[in-house]
Amino acid sequence: MVTGQRGRPRSFDRDAALDTAMRVFWERGYEATSISDLTRELGIGAPSLYAAFGDKRTLFEEVVTAYGGRYGGFAAVALAEEPTAGAAVRRLLREAADIYTDPNHPKGCLVSSAAINTTSDEVAEALRERRNANLAVFESRITADIATGALPVDADARALARYVGAVLQGMSQQARDGAGREELEAVAETAMRAWPR
C-alpha cells in the first residue's frame, strides 16, 4: 500500500535550512526573495517550508533573530566591554568593517539591506524597531559617559547615536557595493575624528 506523506522529509535539518534562508534573504532582501527562491535553495517543497517555518514573514523574523545572535551582537559586546562609549564605537565600527566584508557570507548587514524596497509595512516596521533599539542602546551609553565626564557636558547623545547608526548603515551599503575591509576600516577611523573629546 502506498501512502502519501506530507510535511518535512525525515532528514530535514531545520538549523541548516534556517542558515540557507538567512543567506537568501541577506543576498536578495525580503521583498526580492520569493517562496520559490526559498524552496529551491532549501531543496524542499512549499508545504515543507510552511510546516517548518510558517509563512515567508514568519521565516524572515526567525532569520533576523538568528542573524542578530550570530552576526549582529558585536555592537552590544563592544558597548559592554569597552571603558568608554568612544572606545566602544571605535571597536564596533572596526568590527563592522570586518563582518560586513567577510567572504564567508553575503556582504553588509542583513537588517539594513533587507529593508530596502520592502513594501510590507510589518516587515519595514520590525526592522525599523530593531535599528531604533540599537540607537537607544548607543544613546544610553553615550548619556552615561556624559554623566561621568568621559564626554563633554554639551555633547548631544541622541545626535551621536544617530551618527553611529548612519555610519554603520553607510558601511553596510558600501560593503554591498564592493568596498573592502581596509576601505571600511578607513571610514571607521575617519568617522571617529568627529567624536567629541
C-alpha positions as CSV (number, residue, x, y, z in Angstrom):
1,M,0.0,0.0,0.0
2,V,1.3,3.5,-0.9
3,T,0.6,6.3,1.4
4,G,1.3,10.0,0.5
5,Q,3.4,11.6,3.2
6,R,3.1,15.3,3.9
7,G,5.4,17.8,5.6
8,R,9.1,17.7,6.1
9,P,11.3,14.8,5.0
10,R,12.8,12.9,7.8
11,S,16.3,14.1,7.0
12,F,15.2,17.8,7.2
13,D,17.8,19.8,9.1
14,R,15.9,22.8,10.4
15,D,19.0,24.7,11.5
16,A,20.7,24.2,8.2
17,A,17.6,25.3,6.4
18,L,17.5,28.4,8.6
19,D,21.1,29.2,7.6
20,T,20.3,28.8,4.0
21,A,17.2,31.0,4.3
22,M,19.3,33.6,6.1
23,R,21.8,33.7,3.2
24,V,19.0,34.1,0.6
25,F,17.3,36.9,2.5
26,W,20.7,38.5,3.1
27,E,21.7,38.4,-0.5
28,R,18.3,39.5,-2.0
29,G,16.4,41.3,0.7
30,Y,13.0,40.5,1.9
31,E,10.9,41.7,-1.0
32,A,13.0,40.2,-3.8
33,T,13.0,36.7,-2.1
34,S,10.1,34.6,-3.2
35,I,8.8,31.4,-1.7
36,S,10.0,29.6,-4.9
37,D,13.5,31.0,-4.3
38,L,13.4,29.7,-0.8
39,T,12.1,26.2,-1.6
40,R,14.7,25.9,-4.5
41,E,17.6,26.9,-2.2
42,L,16.4,24.8,0.7
43,G,15.6,21.8,-1.5
44,I,12.2,21.3,-0.1
45,G,8.6,21.8,-1.3
46,A,6.4,24.7,-0.3
47,P,4.3,22.5,2.1
48,S,7.5,21.5,3.9
49,L,8.6,25.1,4.2
50,Y,5.3,26.2,5.6
51,A,5.2,23.2,8.0
52,A,8.7,24.1,9.3
53,F,8.6,27.9,9.4
54,G,5.1,29.2,8.7
55,D,4.8,31.9,6.1
56,K,7.6,34.0,4.5
57,R,7.3,36.8,7.0
58,T,7.5,34.4,10.0
59,L,10.5,32.7,8.5
60,F,12.1,36.1,7.9
61,E,11.5,37.1,11.5
62,E,13.2,33.9,12.7
63,V,16.1,34.6,10.3
64,V,16.6,38.2,11.6
65,T,16.6,36.8,15.2
66,A,19.2,34.2,14.2
67,Y,21.2,36.8,12.4
68,G,21.2,39.1,15.4
69,G,22.5,36.3,17.6
70,R,25.2,35.2,15.2
71,Y,26.4,38.3,13.4
72,G,24.7,41.4,15.0
73,G,25.8,41.1,18.6
74,F,29.2,42.7,18.1
75,A,27.9,46.2,18.9
76,A,26.4,45.2,22.3
77,V,29.6,43.3,23.2
78,A,31.7,46.3,22.4
79,L,29.5,48.6,24.4
80,A,29.6,46.3,27.4
81,E,33.3,45.6,27.3
82,E,34.9,48.9,26.4
83,P,35.5,51.5,29.1
84,T,34.0,54.4,27.2
85,A,31.4,55.0,24.5
86,G,34.1,56.3,22.2
87,A,36.2,53.2,22.6
88,A,33.2,51.0,22.1
89,V,32.1,52.9,18.9
90,R,35.7,52.7,17.5
91,R,35.7,49.0,18.2
92,L,32.2,48.3,16.8
93,L,32.9,50.2,13.6
94,R,36.1,48.3,13.0
95,E,34.4,45.0,13.7
96,A,31.6,46.1,11.3
97,A,34.2,46.6,8.6
98,D,35.3,43.0,9.2
99,I,31.9,41.4,9.4
100,Y,30.3,43.4,6.5
101,T,33.1,42.3,4.2
102,D,33.6,38.7,5.3
103,P,33.7,36.5,2.2
104,N,32.0,33.6,4.1
105,H,28.6,35.2,3.9
106,P,26.8,38.0,1.9
107,K,28.1,41.5,2.3
108,G,26.7,44.2,4.5
109,C,24.1,44.0,7.2
110,L,21.0,41.9,6.7
111,V,18.9,44.2,8.8
112,S,19.9,47.2,6.8
113,S,19.9,45.6,3.3
114,A,16.7,43.6,3.7
115,A,14.7,46.7,4.4
116,I,15.5,48.3,1.0
117,N,12.4,48.4,-1.3
118,T,10.3,46.5,1.2
119,T,6.6,47.1,0.6
120,S,5.5,45.1,3.6
121,D,4.7,47.7,6.3
122,E,5.0,45.0,9.0
123,V,8.5,43.9,7.9
124,A,9.6,47.5,7.5
125,E,8.4,48.4,10.9
126,A,10.0,45.4,12.6
127,L,13.4,46.2,11.0
128,R,13.0,49.9,11.9
129,E,12.3,48.9,15.5
130,R,15.5,46.8,15.6
131,R,17.5,49.7,14.2
132,N,15.9,52.2,16.6
133,A,16.6,49.8,19.6
134,N,20.3,49.9,18.6
135,L,20.2,53.7,18.6
136,A,18.6,53.7,22.0
137,V,21.4,51.5,23.4
138,F,24.0,53.8,21.8
139,E,22.3,56.9,23.2
140,S,22.1,55.3,26.7
141,R,25.8,54.5,26.7
142,I,26.8,58.0,25.4
143,T,24.5,59.6,28.1
144,A,26.3,57.6,30.8
145,D,29.6,58.9,29.5
146,I,28.3,62.5,29.6
147,A,27.2,61.9,33.2
148,T,30.6,60.6,34.3
149,G,32.5,63.4,32.4
150,A,34.0,61.0,29.8
151,L,32.3,63.1,27.2
152,P,31.7,66.9,27.3
153,V,28.5,68.0,29.1
154,D,27.3,69.7,25.9
155,A,27.7,66.5,23.8
156,D,24.4,65.6,22.1
157,A,23.8,61.9,22.9
158,R,20.9,61.5,20.5
159,A,22.8,63.1,17.6
160,L,25.9,61.0,18.3
161,A,23.8,57.8,18.5
162,R,22.2,58.6,15.1
163,Y,25.7,59.4,13.7
164,V,26.9,55.9,14.7
165,G,23.8,54.4,13.2
166,A,24.2,56.3,10.0
167,V,27.9,55.3,9.7
168,L,27.0,51.7,10.3
169,Q,24.3,51.7,7.7
170,G,26.5,53.5,5.2
171,M,29.3,51.0,5.8
172,S,26.8,48.2,5.1
173,Q,25.8,49.6,1.8
174,Q,29.4,50.4,0.8
175,A,30.3,46.7,1.5
176,R,27.4,45.6,-0.7
177,D,28.7,48.0,-3.4
178,G,32.2,46.3,-3.2
179,A,34.2,48.2,-0.6
180,G,36.8,46.0,1.1
181,R,37.6,45.7,4.8
182,E,40.6,48.1,4.7
183,E,38.4,50.7,3.0
184,L,35.7,50.4,5.6
185,E,38.3,50.5,8.4
186,A,39.4,53.8,6.9
187,V,35.8,55.0,7.0
188,A,35.6,54.0,10.7
189,E,38.8,55.9,11.6
190,T,37.6,58.9,9.7
191,A,34.2,58.8,11.4
192,M,35.9,58.7,14.8
193,R,37.7,62.0,14.1
194,A,34.3,63.7,14.6
195,W,33.9,62.1,18.1
196,P,33.8,64.7,20.8
197,R,36.8,64.8,23.2
